[in-house]
């Protein structure tokens, strides 16, 4: 699977792989699985999607932030895992920084899930957790972590 070509068809560009911002590794391999560390909502120019959904960001902007976090996750897959090794996307955990009365968290995370499904097809259908949180690192709007099943 050529991930960059697939994204180009969707009108998206794969960003460079994010560097860890602390004492962790971007991906850990265990058996037939790859566990990606949380990837934040970083725009193509390197700036961050910041703010709270429902206060600083409307639903559309929060969805863009989720898609940006998904693209950063795909960059890790491309550069550190190898998209050709992905048997399926098993699980997505999404954290959305929200105003206290914002409840459309699943709709925000749908943007990431929809992108993964467009890229991987049936292999991109996954289990998911969507959580609204009070704060995220660097005031980012969305952070996503994914678990992948890999071929041998």
Residue pairs with C-beta under 8 A, 6 or more apart in sequence:
1 83
1 84
1 86
1 120
2 83
3 14
3 74
3 77
3 78
3 83
3 119
4 14
4 78
6 118
6 119
7 13
7 14
7 71
7 74
7 119
10 115
10 118
10 119
12 71
12 115
13 44
14 71
14 74
14 75
14 78
15 42
15 44
15 71
15 72
15 75
16 75
16 79
17 26
17 75
17 76
17 78
17 79
17 80
18 26
18 39
18 40
18 42
18 72
18 75
18 76
20 26
20 37
21 137
21 138
24 37
25 37
26 36
26 37
26 76
26 80
27 34
27 35
27 36
27 37
27 76
27 80
27 81
28 34
28 35
29 35
29 150
32 87
32 149
32 150
32 151
32 152
33 90
33 147
33 148
33 149
33 150
34 77
34 81
34 147
34 148
34 150
35 145
35 147
36 73
36 76
36 77
36 81
36 145
36 146
36 147
36 148
37 145
38 93
38 95
38 143
38 144
38 145
39 69
39 70
39 72
39 73
39 75
39 76
39 143
39 144
39 145
40 48
40 69
40 72
40 136
40 137
40 138
40 140
40 142
40 143
41 48
41 49
41 65
41 66
41 68
41 69
41 72
41 140
41 141
41 142
41 143
42 48
42 49
42 68
42 69
42 72
42 140
43 49
43 68
44 68
48 138
48 139
48 140
49 57
49 61
49 64
49 65
49 68
49 69
49 140
49 141
49 142
50 56
50 138
50 139
50 140
50 141
51 57
51 97
51 139
51 141
52 97
52 98
52 99
52 102
52 141
53 59
53 61
53 62
53 65
53 96
53 97
53 98
53 99
53 102
53 104
53 105
53 108
53 132
53 141
54 62
54 98
54 99
54 101
54 102
54 104
55 98
55 99
55 102
56 141
57 65
57 141
59 104
59 107
59 108
61 141
62 96
62 104
62 108
62 141
62 142
63 107
63 108
63 110
63 111
64 111
65 108
65 140
65 141
65 142
66 94
66 96
66 108
66 109
66 110
66 111
66 112
66 141
66 142
66 144
67 111
67 112
67 115
68 142
69 94
69 112
69 140
69 142
69 143
69 144
70 111
70 112
70 115
70 116
70 144
71 115
72 144
73 144
73 145
73 146
74 83
74 115
74 116
74 119
77 83
77 86
77 146
77 148
81 148
81 150
85 150
85 151
86 120
86 123
86 148
86 149
86 150
86 151
87 123
87 148
87 149
87 150
87 151
88 120
88 123
88 124
88 125
88 126
88 148
88 149
89 116
89 120
89 123
89 124
89 125
89 126
89 146
89 147
89 148
90 126
90 127
90 147
90 148
90 149
91 126
91 127
91 128
91 129
91 146
91 147
92 109
92 112
92 113
92 116
92 126
92 127
92 128
92 129
92 144
92 145
92 146
92 147
93 128
93 129
93 131
93 144
93 145
93 146
94 105
94 108
94 109
94 112
94 128
94 129
94 130
94 131
94 142
94 143
94 144
95 131
95 133
95 136
95 142
95 143
95 144
96 105
96 108
96 109
96 130
96 131
96 132
96 133
96 141
96 142
97 132
97 133
97 134
97 135
97 136
97 139
97 140
97 141
97 142
98 105
98 132
98 133
98 134
102 132
103 132
105 130
105 131
105 132
106 130
108 130
108 142
109 128
109 130
109 142
112 142
112 144
113 126
113 128
116 124
116 126
116 146
117 124
117 125
118 124
126 146
136 142
136 143
137 143
